[in-house]
């Protein structure tokens, strides 16, 4: 859980954005030996992922998701 921008490497299954800001969540995932990565924009009150992966960064977004 975080309420500020953050970077690192933490295992996660899902997320919920309980802030009033848009957040970009950067993730990585190993699928059958292939490393995948990307970013998702999380709206306030939103949640997503639902598969085991690693969150590597959370940053605030000035744009709308």
PDB file of N, CA, C and O in Angstrom:
ATOM      1  N   UNK A   1       0.847  -1.174   0.000  1.00  0.00           N
ATOM      2  CA  UNK A   1       0.000   0.000   0.000  1.00  0.00           C
ATOM      3  C   UNK A   1       0.892   1.237   0.000  1.00  0.00           C
ATOM      4  O   UNK A   1       1.892   1.307   0.715  1.00  0.00           O
ATOM      5  N   UNK A   2       0.500   2.213  -0.825  1.00  0.00           N
ATOM      6  CA  UNK A   2       1.248   3.461  -0.854  1.00  0.00           C
ATOM      7  C   UNK A   2       0.300   4.622  -1.099  1.00  0.00           C
ATOM      8  O   UNK A   2      -0.737   4.461  -1.743  1.00  0.00           O
ATOM      9  N   UNK A   3       0.648   5.765  -0.597  1.00  0.00           N
ATOM     10  CA  UNK A   3      -0.102   6.990  -0.870  1.00  0.00           C
ATOM     11  C   UNK A   3       0.804   8.034  -1.495  1.00  0.00           C
ATOM     12  O   UNK A   3       0.469   9.217  -1.546  1.00  0.00           O
ATOM     13  N   UNK A   4       1.975   7.574  -1.978  1.00  0.00           N
ATOM     14  CA  UNK A   4       2.923   8.481  -2.623  1.00  0.00           C
ATOM     15  C   UNK A   4       3.552   7.775  -3.817  1.00  0.00           C
ATOM     16  O   UNK A   4       3.396   6.566  -3.990  1.00  0.00           O
ATOM     17  N   UNK A   5       4.265   8.543  -4.639  1.00  0.00           N
ATOM     18  CA  UNK A   5       4.979   7.928  -5.755  1.00  0.00           C
ATOM     19  C   UNK A   5       6.019   6.972  -5.196  1.00  0.00           C
ATOM     20  O   UNK A   5       6.551   7.178  -4.105  1.00  0.00           O
ATOM     21  N   UNK A   6       6.300   5.925  -5.958  1.00  0.00           N
ATOM     22  CA  UNK A   6       7.107   4.844  -5.425  1.00  0.00           C
ATOM     23  C   UNK A   6       7.756   4.082  -6.570  1.00  0.00           C
ATOM     24  O   UNK A   6       7.180   3.992  -7.654  1.00  0.00           O
ATOM     25  N   UNK A   7       8.947   3.530  -6.348  1.00  0.00           N
ATOM     26  CA  UNK A   7       9.556   2.598  -7.299  1.00  0.00           C
ATOM     27  C   UNK A   7      10.262   1.508  -6.517  1.00  0.00           C
ATOM     28  O   UNK A   7      10.732   1.737  -5.403  1.00  0.00           O
ATOM     29  N   UNK A   8      10.336   0.338  -7.096  1.00  0.00           N
ATOM     30  CA  UNK A   8      10.929  -0.812  -6.445  1.00  0.00           C
ATOM     31  C   UNK A   8      10.521  -2.073  -7.179  1.00  0.00           C
ATOM     32  O   UNK A   8      10.481  -2.089  -8.409  1.00  0.00           O
ATOM     33  N   UNK A   9      10.223  -3.117  -6.450  1.00  0.00           N
ATOM     34  CA  UNK A   9       9.821  -4.384  -7.051  1.00  0.00           C
ATOM     35  C   UNK A   9       9.068  -5.187  -5.997  1.00  0.00           C
ATOM     36  O   UNK A   9       9.681  -5.779  -5.108  1.00  0.00           O
ATOM     37  N   UNK A  10       7.749  -5.208  -6.095  1.00  0.00           N
ATOM     38  CA  UNK A  10       6.940  -5.884  -5.091  1.00  0.00           C
ATOM     39  C   UNK A  10       5.926  -6.794  -5.781  1.00  0.00           C
ATOM     40  O   UNK A  10       5.286  -6.373  -6.745  1.00  0.00           O
ATOM     41  N   UNK A  11       5.765  -8.044  -5.304  1.00  0.00           N
ATOM     42  CA  UNK A  11       4.758  -8.921  -5.897  1.00  0.00           C
ATOM     43  C   UNK A  11       3.353  -8.398  -5.580  1.00  0.00           C
ATOM     44  O   UNK A  11       3.084  -7.916  -4.479  1.00  0.00           O
ATOM     45  N   UNK A  12       2.469  -8.508  -6.575  1.00  0.00           N
ATOM     46  CA  UNK A  12       1.098  -8.031  -6.398  1.00  0.00           C
ATOM     47  C   UNK A  12       0.146  -8.913  -7.190  1.00  0.00           C
ATOM     48  O   UNK A  12       0.518  -9.492  -8.210  1.00  0.00           O
ATOM     49  N   UNK A  13      -1.065  -9.006  -6.715  1.00  0.00           N
ATOM     50  CA  UNK A  13      -2.100  -9.744  -7.426  1.00  0.00           C
ATOM     51  C   UNK A  13      -3.150  -8.796  -7.996  1.00  0.00           C
ATOM     52  O   UNK A  13      -3.655  -9.017  -9.097  1.00  0.00           O
ATOM     53  N   UNK A  14      -3.475  -7.755  -7.260  1.00  0.00           N
ATOM     54  CA  UNK A  14      -4.398  -6.740  -7.755  1.00  0.00           C
ATOM     55  C   UNK A  14      -4.100  -5.418  -7.060  1.00  0.00           C
ATOM     56  O   UNK A  14      -3.274  -5.356  -6.150  1.00  0.00           O
ATOM     57  N   UNK A  15      -4.774  -4.372  -7.495  1.00  0.00           N
ATOM     58  CA  UNK A  15      -4.582  -3.075  -6.859  1.00  0.00           C
ATOM     59  C   UNK A  15      -5.909  -2.336  -6.814  1.00  0.00           C
ATOM     60  O   UNK A  15      -6.818  -2.608  -7.598  1.00  0.00           O
ATOM     61  N   UNK A  16      -6.001  -1.412  -5.899  1.00  0.00           N
ATOM     62  CA  UNK A  16      -7.128  -0.499  -5.797  1.00  0.00           C
ATOM     63  C   UNK A  16      -6.563   0.899  -5.580  1.00  0.00           C
ATOM     64  O   UNK A  16      -5.750   1.105  -4.679  1.00  0.00           O
ATOM     65  N   UNK A  17      -6.980   1.841  -6.380  1.00  0.00           N
ATOM     66  CA  UNK A  17      -6.535   3.222  -6.225  1.00  0.00           C
ATOM     67  C   UNK A  17      -7.509   3.935  -5.290  1.00  0.00           C
ATOM     68  O   UNK A  17      -8.585   4.358  -5.712  1.00  0.00           O
ATOM     69  N   UNK A  18      -7.138   4.063  -4.057  1.00  0.00           N
ATOM     70  CA  UNK A  18      -7.996   4.710  -3.058  1.00  0.00           C
ATOM     71  C   UNK A  18      -7.592   6.166  -2.834  1.00  0.00           C
ATOM     72  O   UNK A  18      -7.840   6.725  -1.766  1.00  0.00           O
ATOM     73  N   UNK A  19      -6.976   6.769  -3.830  1.00  0.00           N
ATOM     74  CA  UNK A  19      -6.627   8.188  -3.748  1.00  0.00           C
ATOM     75  C   UNK A  19      -7.593   8.968  -4.639  1.00  0.00           C
ATOM     76  O   UNK A  19      -8.460   8.380  -5.286  1.00  0.00           O
ATOM     77  N   UNK A  20      -7.443  10.268  -4.668  1.00  0.00           N
ATOM     78  CA  UNK A  20      -8.272  11.119  -5.533  1.00  0.00           C
ATOM     79  C   UNK A  20      -7.536  11.486  -6.819  1.00  0.00           C
ATOM     80  O   UNK A  20      -7.980  12.365  -7.558  1.00  0.00           O
ATOM     81  N   UNK A  21      -6.405  10.814  -7.092  1.00  0.00           N
ATOM     82  CA  UNK A  21      -5.577  11.153  -8.255  1.00  0.00           C
ATOM     83  C   UNK A  21      -5.453   9.980  -9.211  1.00  0.00           C
ATOM     84  O   UNK A  21      -5.598   8.825  -8.810  1.00  0.00           O
ATOM     85  N   UNK A  22      -5.184  10.279 -10.481  1.00  0.00           N
ATOM     86  CA  UNK A  22      -4.863   9.239 -11.449  1.00  0.00           C
ATOM     87  C   UNK A  22      -3.431   8.778 -11.199  1.00  0.00           C
ATOM     88  O   UNK A  22      -2.542   9.596 -10.966  1.00  0.00           O
ATOM     89  N   UNK A  23      -3.214   7.484 -11.246  1.00  0.00           N
ATOM     90  CA  UNK A  23      -1.877   6.933 -11.007  1.00  0.00           C
ATOM     91  C   UNK A  23      -1.489   6.019 -12.167  1.00  0.00           C
ATOM     92  O   UNK A  23      -2.327   5.288 -12.695  1.00  0.00           O
ATOM     93  N   UNK A  24      -0.230   6.062 -12.554  1.00  0.00           N
ATOM     94  CA  UNK A  24       0.292   5.105 -13.524  1.00  0.00           C
ATOM     95  C   UNK A  24       1.039   4.019 -12.750  1.00  0.00           C
ATOM     96  O   UNK A  24       1.935   4.313 -11.959  1.00  0.00           O
ATOM     97  N   UNK A  25       0.665   2.774 -12.984  1.00  0.00           N
ATOM     98  CA  UNK A  25       1.285   1.639 -12.314  1.00  0.00           C
ATOM     99  C   UNK A  25       2.066   0.847 -13.356  1.00  0.00           C
ATOM    100  O   UNK A  25       1.493   0.320 -14.309  1.00  0.00           O
ATOM    101  N   UNK A  26       3.365   0.771 -13.165  1.00  0.00           N
ATOM    102  CA  UNK A  26       4.241   0.026 -14.065  1.00  0.00           C
ATOM    103  C   UNK A  26       4.423  -1.376 -13.497  1.00  0.00           C
ATOM    104  O   UNK A  26       4.634  -1.538 -12.295  1.00  0.00           O
ATOM    105  N   UNK A  27       4.342  -2.391 -14.358  1.00  0.00           N
ATOM    106  CA  UNK A  27       4.361  -3.781 -13.902  1.00  0.00           C
ATOM    107  C   UNK A  27       5.270  -4.633 -14.781  1.00  0.00           C
ATOM    108  O   UNK A  27       5.618  -4.242 -15.895  1.00  0.00           O
ATOM    109  N   UNK A  28       5.652  -5.806 -14.264  1.00  0.00           N
ATOM    110  CA  UNK A  28       6.380  -6.815 -15.043  1.00  0.00           C
ATOM    111  C   UNK A  28       5.795  -8.181 -14.705  1.00  0.00           C
ATOM    112  O   UNK A  28       5.259  -8.392 -13.617  1.00  0.00           O
ATOM    113  N   UNK A  29       5.908  -9.100 -15.653  1.00  0.00           N
ATOM    114  CA  UNK A  29       5.268 -10.407 -15.528  1.00  0.00           C
ATOM    115  C   UNK A  29       6.048 -11.416 -16.358  1.00  0.00           C
ATOM    116  O   UNK A  29       6.425 -11.125 -17.493  1.00  0.00           O
ATOM    117  N   UNK A  30       6.289 -12.582 -15.810  1.00  0.00           N
ATOM    118  CA  UNK A  30       6.978 -13.637 -16.547  1.00  0.00           C
ATOM    119  C   UNK A  30       5.936 -14.662 -16.981  1.00  0.00           C
ATOM    120  O   UNK A  30       5.334 -15.343 -16.151  1.00  0.00           O
ATOM    121  N   UNK A  31       5.732 -14.763 -18.298  1.00  0.00           N
ATOM    122  CA  UNK A  31       4.751 -15.696 -18.847  1.00  0.00           C
ATOM    123  C   UNK A  31       5.482 -16.799 -19.609  1.00  0.00           C
ATOM    124  O   UNK A  31       5.969 -16.578 -20.717  1.00  0.00           O
ATOM    125  N   UNK A  32       5.554 -17.970 -19.016  1.00  0.00           N
ATOM    126  CA  UNK A  32       6.201 -19.136 -19.630  1.00  0.00           C
ATOM    127  C   UNK A  32       7.606 -18.815 -20.125  1.00  0.00           C
ATOM    128  O   UNK A  32       7.998 -19.206 -21.224  1.00  0.00           O
ATOM    129  N   UNK A  33       8.358 -18.095 -19.290  1.00  0.00           N
ATOM    130  CA  UNK A  33       9.742 -17.767 -19.619  1.00  0.00           C
ATOM    131  C   UNK A  33       9.924 -16.489 -20.413  1.00  0.00           C
ATOM    132  O   UNK A  33      11.058 -16.077 -20.654  1.00  0.00           O
ATOM    133  N   UNK A  34       8.843 -15.850 -20.824  1.00  0.00           N
ATOM    134  CA  UNK A  34       8.924 -14.593 -21.562  1.00  0.00           C
ATOM    135  C   UNK A  34       8.600 -13.442 -20.623  1.00  0.00           C
ATOM    136  O   UNK A  34       7.528 -13.407 -20.020  1.00  0.00           O
ATOM    137  N   UNK A  35       9.529 -12.503 -20.503  1.00  0.00           N
ATOM    138  CA  UNK A  35       9.336 -11.355 -19.625  1.00  0.00           C
ATOM    139  C   UNK A  35       8.478 -10.309 -20.322  1.00  0.00           C
ATOM    140  O   UNK A  35       8.829  -9.841 -21.406  1.00  0.00           O
ATOM    141  N   UNK A  36       7.368  -9.942 -19.717  1.00  0.00           N
ATOM    142  CA  UNK A  36       6.469  -8.918 -20.233  1.00  0.00           C
ATOM    143  C   UNK A  36       6.463  -7.740 -19.269  1.00  0.00           C
ATOM    144  O   UNK A  36       6.685  -7.917 -18.071  1.00  0.00           O
ATOM    145  N   UNK A  37       6.213  -6.546 -19.778  1.00  0.00           N
ATOM    146  CA  UNK A  37       6.109  -5.378 -18.912  1.00  0.00           C
ATOM    147  C   UNK A  37       5.187  -4.363 -19.562  1.00  0.00           C
ATOM    148  O   UNK A  37       4.933  -4.414 -20.765  1.00  0.00           O
ATOM    149  N   UNK A  38       4.695  -3.452 -18.757  1.00  0.00           N
ATOM    150  CA  UNK A  38       3.799  -2.427 -19.274  1.00  0.00           C
ATOM    151  C   UNK A  38       3.400  -1.481 -18.176  1.00  0.00           C
ATOM    152  O   UNK A  38       3.964  -1.486 -17.082  1.00  0.00           O
ATOM    153  N   UNK A  39       2.411  -0.664 -18.491  1.00  0.00           N
ATOM    154  CA  UNK A  39       1.905   0.304 -17.517  1.00  0.00           C
ATOM    155  C   UNK A  39       0.398   0.401 -17.688  1.00  0.00           C
ATOM    156  O   UNK A  39      -0.130   0.235 -18.788  1.00  0.00           O
ATOM    157  N   UNK A  40      -0.277   0.670 -16.595  1.00  0.00           N
ATOM    158  CA  UNK A  40      -1.718   0.836 -16.608  1.00  0.00           C
ATOM    159  C   UNK A  40      -2.051   2.110 -15.855  1.00  0.00           C
ATOM    160  O   UNK A  40      -1.436   2.419 -14.835  1.00  0.00           O
ATOM    161  N   UNK A  41      -3.026   2.846 -16.364  1.00  0.00           N
ATOM    162  CA  UNK A  41      -3.465   4.057 -15.683  1.00  0.00           C
ATOM    163  C   UNK A  41      -4.619   3.689 -14.762  1.00  0.00           C
ATOM    164  O   UNK A  41      -5.611   3.105 -15.199  1.00  0.00           O
ATOM    165  N   UNK A  42      -4.486   4.026 -13.503  1.00  0.00           N
ATOM    166  CA  UNK A  42      -5.490   3.678 -12.500  1.00  0.00           C
ATOM    167  C   UNK A  42      -6.282   4.917 -12.100  1.00  0.00           C
ATOM    168  O   UNK A  42      -5.727   5.870 -11.552  1.00  0.00           O
ATOM    169  N   UNK A  43      -7.557   4.896 -12.374  1.00  0.00           N
ATOM    170  CA  UNK A  43      -8.435   6.005 -11.982  1.00  0.00           C
ATOM    171  C   UNK A  43      -8.703   5.951 -10.480  1.00  0.00           C
ATOM    172  O   UNK A  43      -8.590   4.890  -9.867  1.00  0.00           O
ATOM    173  N   UNK A  44      -9.054   7.074  -9.895  1.00  0.00           N
ATOM    174  CA  UNK A  44      -9.440   7.063  -8.481  1.00  0.00           C
ATOM    175  C   UNK A  44     -10.593   6.077  -8.254  1.00  0.00           C
ATOM    176  O   UNK A  44     -11.598   6.103  -8.965  1.00  0.00           O
ATOM    177  N   UNK A  45     -10.430   5.227  -7.271  1.00  0.00           N
ATOM    178  CA  UNK A  45     -11.445   4.229  -6.964  1.00  0.00           C
ATOM    179  C   UNK A  45     -11.384   2.987  -7.819  1.00  0.00           C
ATOM    180  O   UNK A  45     -12.153   2.051  -7.599  1.00  0.00           O
ATOM    181  N   UNK A  46     -10.480   2.954  -8.798  1.00  0.00           N
ATOM    182  CA  UNK A  46     -10.386   1.815  -9.710  1.00  0.00           C
ATOM    183  C   UNK A  46      -9.452   0.739  -9.201  1.00  0.00           C
ATOM    184  O   UNK A  46      -8.685   0.952  -8.262  1.00  0.00           O
ATOM    185  N   UNK A  47      -9.527  -0.424  -9.837  1.00  0.00           N
ATOM    186  CA  UNK A  47      -8.666  -1.547  -9.502  1.00  0.00           C
ATOM    187  C   UNK A  47      -8.513  -2.448 -10.709  1.00  0.00           C
ATOM    188  O   UNK A  47      -9.331  -2.402 -11.628  1.00  0.00           O
ATOM    189  N   UNK A  48      -7.463  -3.274 -10.715  1.00  0.00           N
ATOM    190  CA  UNK A  48      -7.219  -4.124 -11.878  1.00  0.00           C
ATOM    191  C   UNK A  48      -6.104  -5.123 -11.588  1.00  0.00           C
ATOM    192  O   UNK A  48      -5.721  -5.303 -10.432  1.00  0.00           O
ATOM    193  N   UNK A  49      -5.591  -5.760 -12.605  1.00  0.00           N
ATOM    194  CA  UNK A  49      -4.534  -6.769 -12.696  1.00  0.00           C
ATOM    195  C   UNK A  49      -5.118  -8.173 -12.528  1.00  0.00           C
ATOM    196  O   UNK A  49      -5.387  -8.825 -13.537  1.00  0.00           O
ATOM    197  N   UNK A  50      -5.322  -8.660 -11.339  1.00  0.00           N
ATOM    198  CA  UNK A  50      -5.920  -9.970 -11.062  1.00  0.00           C
ATOM    199  C   UNK A  50      -5.109 -11.164 -11.553  1.00  0.00           C
ATOM    200  O   UNK A  50      -5.651 -12.258 -11.709  1.00  0.00           O
ATOM    201  N   UNK A  51      -3.830 -10.966 -11.796  1.00  0.00           N
ATOM    202  CA  UNK A  51      -2.897 -12.067 -12.048  1.00  0.00           C
ATOM    203  C   UNK A  51      -1.632 -11.748 -11.268  1.00  0.00           C
ATOM    204  O   UNK A  51      -1.327 -10.572 -11.068  1.00  0.00           O
ATOM    205  N   UNK A  52      -0.888 -12.748 -10.823  1.00  0.00           N
ATOM    206  CA  UNK A  52       0.332 -12.468 -10.065  1.00  0.00           C
ATOM    207  C   UNK A  52       1.385 -11.784 -10.950  1.00  0.00           C
ATOM    208  O   UNK A  52       1.745 -12.311 -12.003  1.00  0.00           O
ATOM    209  N   UNK A  53       1.868 -10.635 -10.531  1.00  0.00           N
ATOM    210  CA  UNK A  53       2.926  -9.927 -11.243  1.00  0.00           C
ATOM    211  C   UNK A  53       3.673  -9.046 -10.265  1.00  0.00           C
ATOM    212  O   UNK A  53       3.358  -9.025  -9.075  1.00  0.00           O
ATOM    213  N   UNK A  54       4.646  -8.329 -10.751  1.00  0.00           N
ATOM    214  CA  UNK A  54       5.432  -7.428  -9.917  1.00  0.00           C
ATOM    215  C   UNK A  54       5.126  -5.990 -10.300  1.00  0.00           C
ATOM    216  O   UNK A  54       5.153  -5.638 -11.479  1.00  0.00           O
ATOM    217  N   UNK A  55       4.837  -5.167  -9.314  1.00  0.00           N
ATOM    218  CA  UNK A  55       4.681  -3.732  -9.528  1.00  0.00           C
ATOM    219  C   UNK A  55       6.047  -3.109  -9.303  1.00  0.00           C
ATOM    220  O   UNK A  55       6.689  -3.342  -8.279  1.00  0.00           O
ATOM    221  N   UNK A  56       6.488  -2.304 -10.282  1.00  0.00           N
ATOM    222  CA  UNK A  56       7.832  -1.732 -10.214  1.00  0.00           C
ATOM    223  C   UNK A  56       7.836  -0.215 -10.036  1.00  0.00           C
ATOM    224  O   UNK A  56       8.869   0.372  -9.713  1.00  0.00           O
ATOM    225  N   UNK A  57       6.666   0.427 -10.249  1.00  0.00           N
ATOM    226  CA  UNK A  57       6.633   1.882 -10.076  1.00  0.00           C
ATOM    227  C   UNK A  57       5.182   2.352  -9.987  1.00  0.00           C
ATOM    228  O   UNK A  57       4.295   1.815 -10.650  1.00  0.00           O
ATOM    229  N   UNK A  58       4.965   3.363  -9.156  1.00  0.00           N
ATOM    230  CA  UNK A  58       3.684   4.060  -9.070  1.00  0.00           C
ATOM    231  C   UNK A  58       3.996   5.543  -9.172  1.00  0.00           C
ATOM    232  O   UNK A  58       4.814   6.065  -8.414  1.00  0.00           O
ATOM    233  N   UNK A  59       3.341   6.228 -10.119  1.00  0.00           N
ATOM    234  CA  UNK A  59       3.548   7.671 -10.263  1.00  0.00           C
ATOM    235  C   UNK A  59       2.208   8.362 -10.545  1.00  0.00           C
ATOM    236  O   UNK A  59       1.301   7.762 -11.121  1.00  0.00           O
ATOM    237  N   UNK A  60       2.099   9.609 -10.139  1.00  0.00           N
ATOM    238  CA  UNK A  60       0.870  10.374 -10.371  1.00  0.00           C
ATOM    239  C   UNK A  60       0.816  10.829 -11.812  1.00  0.00           C
ATOM    240  O   UNK A  60       1.844  11.137 -12.415  1.00  0.00           O
ATOM    241  N   UNK A  61      -0.379  10.870 -12.360  1.00  0.00           N
ATOM    242  CA  UNK A  61      -0.580  11.283 -13.746  1.00  0.00           C
ATOM    243  C   UNK A  61      -1.410  12.552 -13.809  1.00  0.00           C
ATOM    244  O   UNK A  61      -2.489  12.610 -13.219  1.00  0.00           O
ATOM    245  N   UNK A  62      -0.927  13.576 -14.515  1.00  0.00           N
ATOM    246  CA  UNK A  62      -1.721  14.801 -14.650  1.00  0.00           C
ATOM    247  C   UNK A  62      -2.862  14.640 -15.653  1.00  0.00           C
ATOM    248  O   UNK A  62      -3.805  15.431 -15.652  1.00  0.00           O
ATOM    249  N   UNK A  63      -2.781  13.623 -16.506  1.00  0.00           N
ATOM    250  CA  UNK A  63      -3.812  13.422 -17.528  1.00  0.00           C
ATOM    251  C   UNK A  63      -4.915  12.505 -17.001  1.00  0.00           C
ATOM    252  O   UNK A  63      -4.742  11.820 -15.994  1.00  0.00           O
ATOM    253  N   UNK A  64      -6.025  12.505 -17.685  1.00  0.00           N
ATOM    254  CA  UNK A  64      -7.137  11.626 -17.345  1.00  0.00           C
ATOM    255  C   UNK A  64      -6.877  10.239 -17.905  1.00  0.00           C
ATOM    256  O   UNK A  64      -6.375  10.108 -19.021  1.00  0.00           O
ATOM    257  N   UNK A  65      -7.204   9.226 -17.164  1.00  0.00           N
ATOM    258  CA  UNK A  65      -7.038   7.853 -17.632  1.00  0.00           C
ATOM    259  C   UNK A  65      -8.039   7.543 -18.728  1.00  0.00           C
ATOM    260  O   UNK A  65      -8.056   6.430 -19.252  1.00  0.00           O
TER     261      UNK A  65
END
